[in-house]
Amino acid sequence: MSVGSIKDIAVIGAGFAGLSAATYLAKAGCHVEVFEKNADLGGRARQLRTECGYTFDMGPSWYWMPDVFERFFADFGAKPTNFYELKLLDPEFSIVFGKDDVLEIRSGMPDLYNTFEKIEKGSALSLERFLKEAAYKYEVGIGNLVYKPGLSLREFADPALWKGALRLQVFSSLSAHIYKYFKDPRLRALMEFPALFLGARPEETPALYSLMNYACLKLGTWYPMGGFGKVVEGMKLVAEQQGVRFNVEEPVTGFKIINKKIRNVNTLYRSKTVDGVIGAADYHHIEQELLKPEHRHYSSRYWGRRVMAPSALIFYLGVNKKLRKLKHHTLFFDENLDAHSDQIYKHPRWPERPLFYVCCPSKTDASVAPVGHENLFILMPLAINLIDEEQIREQYFNLIMERLETYCGEPIRPNLDYEKSYCVSDFKNDYNSFGGNAYGLANTLLQTAVLKPSIVSRKVRNLFYAGHLTVPGPGIPPAIISGKIAAKQLIKYMDGYEG
Ligand SMILES: Cc1cc2nc3c(=O)[nH]c(=O)nc-3n(C[C@H](O)[C@H](O)[C@H](O)COP(=O)(O)OP(=O)(O)OC[C@H]3O[C@@H](n4cnc5c(N)ncnc54)[C@H](O)[C@@H]3O)c2cc1C
């Protein structure tokens, strides 16, 4: 990718999508400035450092699809290991179905086949067949489909793609697909869990996304030592090597648009003349809050009908002792998933009997907590747009801690030396997040590829979108890919191609 003459580009937002887009554009020869509202880079993957010695990853904790990170760094002559050390987690994670009913997922296939076979006779063979199909979907999906800009169905008119179209299973649901292979409810829960990253119920997620099972079970769950902030730091360094300039605590407030082109990007402090813009903050915020009505392609009704991925109630906790029973990742599936999903998507309200997830990175990484302490990140998925007053956060804190303490077999609350909650209103205030979503737009069938909010603005010719509300979807690897696709589209536009 390269542009004919030097162009001035503004990138709005320094999450993974903005970092990625900015770096590709700078490599293509553009002058790139990134404007970030918050004090730190990384967006939802920022870190929280406390005076008492804890470093919390504020968002992501699962490092999946290492090949996508490798490909990004390789595009700039680098490797992830130039910036951070990756550890393969073993066990990858545990799922708690009841106090004494815990499924531990070890890294490596022989262990996994044994685990499956012990739970359901014949399921090891089913898993082998399931993962073979999923491997094909991963190869086509992550190697090819996710890099398409989703502007026209013609992008998919590739004979090689059509030949294998049936195997991709875009039109059947992931839950039905899983049910064909596994009958035990625990195995089904295990196989459905990666879909939660896509922000939709497995019933509404295309079976194509069993590629996530391949990513999780075959490629493994990794952890960047020092936390996800190290990945952000690595991407920042690569961006700066390419000449990108970062402006933090400088939110974009609007644009000067003449003849359907952004001429100036206005920030809290100045107005910058530009040739092109990448909108890598939440799409809805840029479209509905920064653009004037005549420059918006989508209506508020359109946005109101989108299925958003959930929000979350999160607790960042410092514990002044070690917790013997906890592993790095523990999923508490000891309540009914369908009932909780119903209260996220169908009848949005605070859940009666929530499922939740606990990450304890200090099990792997001594740098994230003081010696002898634990760093706990607890997340409960939640419907968007709920009211999240202190009193209700406290009520859920106690509900979750009671279950966690029972599981651990020891008190935790008397040993807390740091405690912070984060919820819907914080997502809105900190990231201008639509409805307070945590994970962007859900990957349902009707919100896939060309059916997602377009990466290209239909009303403003030099504005292109990146991030988890457009193609390819939620999660860090898709956000990085999204930045690359948006950068490529902007470069094409600047070189005179507007089709
Ligand atoms: C709690 C949580 C857990 C997650 N867990 C995982 C996980 O384990 N693995 C995984 O792969 N993914 C995970 N995700 C998803 C992943 O973090 C996101 O999909 C990804 O980080 C989104 O990147 P982005 O660049 O699209 O958006 P963001 O990270 O939100 O970046 C957008 C940036 O734009 C900035 N901004 C907003 N408005 C303006 C403005 N007006 N001017 C300037 N800047 C502005 C924001 O401050 C923000 O920094 C998780 C997300 C959350 C919230």
The ligand as an SDF file (V2000), in Angstrom:
LIG
                    3D

 53 58  0  0  0  0  0  0  0  0999 V2000
  -14.2390   -5.9460   29.4000 C   0  0  0  0  0  0  0  0  0  0  0  0
  -13.8120   -6.3720   28.0270 C   0  0  0  0  0  0  0  0  0  0  0  0
  -13.2280   -7.6150   27.8490 C   0  0  0  0  0  0  0  0  0  0  0  0
  -12.8040   -8.0090   26.5750 C   0  0  0  0  0  0  0  0  0  0  0  0
  -12.1640   -9.2050   26.4380 N   0  0  0  0  0  0  0  0  0  0  0  0
  -11.5770   -9.5100   25.2560 C   0  0  0  0  0  0  0  0  0  0  0  0
  -10.6770  -10.6020   25.1690 C   0  0  0  0  0  0  0  0  0  0  0  0
  -10.4210  -11.2790   26.1610 O   0  0  0  0  0  0  0  0  0  0  0  0
  -10.0800  -10.8530   23.9580 N   0  0  0  0  0  0  0  0  0  0  0  0
  -10.3310  -10.0760   22.8560 C   0  0  0  0  0  0  0  0  0  0  0  0
   -9.7700  -10.3440   21.7740 O   0  0  0  0  0  0  0  0  0  0  0  0
  -11.1730   -9.0120   22.9300 N   0  0  0  0  0  0  0  0  0  0  0  0
  -11.7710   -8.7050   24.1020 C   0  0  0  0  0  0  0  0  0  0  0  0
  -12.5570   -7.5920   24.2200 N   0  0  0  0  0  0  0  0  0  0  0  0
  -12.8800   -6.8310   23.0180 C   0  0  0  0  0  0  0  0  0  0  0  0
  -11.7520   -5.9250   22.5790 C   0  0  0  0  0  0  0  0  0  0  0  0
  -11.1740   -5.2970   23.6850 O   0  0  0  0  0  0  0  0  0  0  0  0
  -12.3290   -4.8760   21.6380 C   0  0  0  0  0  0  0  0  0  0  0  0
  -13.0620   -5.5120   20.5980 O   0  0  0  0  0  0  0  0  0  0  0  0
  -11.2530   -4.0160   20.9900 C   0  0  0  0  0  0  0  0  0  0  0  0
  -10.3270   -3.5890   21.9560 O   0  0  0  0  0  0  0  0  0  0  0  0
  -11.9310   -2.8450   20.3070 C   0  0  0  0  0  0  0  0  0  0  0  0
  -10.9670   -1.9990   19.7560 O   0  0  0  0  0  0  0  0  0  0  0  0
  -11.4020   -0.6910   18.9770 P   0  0  0  0  0  0  0  0  0  0  0  0
  -10.1540   -0.0400   18.5610 O   0  0  0  0  0  0  0  0  0  0  0  0
  -12.4130   -1.0310   17.9550 O   0  0  0  0  0  0  0  0  0  0  0  0
  -12.2020    0.2140   20.0500 O   0  0  0  0  0  0  0  0  0  0  0  0
  -11.6950    0.9140   21.3980 P   0  0  0  0  0  0  0  0  0  0  0  0
  -10.7320    0.0820   22.1110 O   0  0  0  0  0  0  0  0  0  0  0  0
  -12.9050    1.3280   22.1590 O   0  0  0  0  0  0  0  0  0  0  0  0
  -10.9520    2.2370   20.8820 O   0  0  0  0  0  0  0  0  0  0  0  0
  -11.6630    3.3810   20.5030 C   0  0  0  0  0  0  0  0  0  0  0  0
  -10.9520    4.5870   21.0890 C   0  0  0  0  0  0  0  0  0  0  0  0
  -11.6010    5.7850   20.6260 O   0  0  0  0  0  0  0  0  0  0  0  0
  -11.5400    6.7530   21.6700 C   0  0  0  0  0  0  0  0  0  0  0  0
  -12.5300    7.8070   21.4460 N   0  0  0  0  0  0  0  0  0  0  0  0
  -13.8810    7.7560   21.6170 C   0  0  0  0  0  0  0  0  0  0  0  0
  -14.4260    8.9360   21.2500 N   0  0  0  0  0  0  0  0  0  0  0  0
  -13.4200    9.7470   20.8500 C   0  0  0  0  0  0  0  0  0  0  0  0
  -13.3480   11.0810   20.3600 C   0  0  0  0  0  0  0  0  0  0  0  0
  -14.4360   11.8360   20.2020 N   0  0  0  0  0  0  0  0  0  0  0  0
  -12.1320   11.5900   20.0470 N   0  0  0  0  0  0  0  0  0  0  0  0
  -10.9940   10.8450   20.1950 C   0  0  0  0  0  0  0  0  0  0  0  0
  -11.0150    9.5730   20.6600 N   0  0  0  0  0  0  0  0  0  0  0  0
  -12.2110    9.0330   20.9640 C   0  0  0  0  0  0  0  0  0  0  0  0
  -11.7970    5.9210   22.9100 C   0  0  0  0  0  0  0  0  0  0  0  0
  -11.3680    6.5920   24.0780 O   0  0  0  0  0  0  0  0  0  0  0  0
  -10.9890    4.6620   22.6150 C   0  0  0  0  0  0  0  0  0  0  0  0
   -9.6730    4.7850   23.1040 O   0  0  0  0  0  0  0  0  0  0  0  0
  -12.9930   -7.1530   25.4660 C   0  0  0  0  0  0  0  0  0  0  0  0
  -13.5840   -5.8970   25.6560 C   0  0  0  0  0  0  0  0  0  0  0  0
  -13.9730   -5.5120   26.9250 C   0  0  0  0  0  0  0  0  0  0  0  0
  -14.5670   -4.1520   27.1110 C   0  0  0  0  0  0  0  0  0  0  0  0
  1  2  1  0
  2  3  1  0
  2 52  2  0
  3  4  2  0
  4  5  1  0
  4 50  1  0
  5  6  2  0
  6  7  1  0
  6 13  1  0
  7  8  2  0
  7  9  1  0
  9 10  1  0
 10 11  2  0
 10 12  1  0
 12 13  2  0
 13 14  1  0
 14 15  1  0
 14 50  1  0
 15 16  1  0
 16 17  1  0
 16 18  1  0
 18 19  1  0
 18 20  1  0
 20 21  1  0
 20 22  1  0
 22 23  1  0
 23 24  1  0
 24 25  2  0
 24 26  1  0
 24 27  1  0
 27 28  1  0
 28 29  2  0
 28 30  1  0
 28 31  1  0
 31 32  1  0
 32 33  1  0
 33 34  1  0
 33 48  1  0
 34 35  1  0
 35 36  1  0
 35 46  1  0
 36 37  1  0
 36 45  1  0
 37 38  2  0
 38 39  1  0
 39 40  1  0
 39 45  2  0
 40 41  1  0
 40 42  2  0
 42 43  1  0
 43 44  2  0
 44 45  1  0
 46 47  1  0
 46 48  1  0
 48 49  1  0
 50 51  2  0
 51 52  1  0
 52 53  1  0
M  END
$$$$
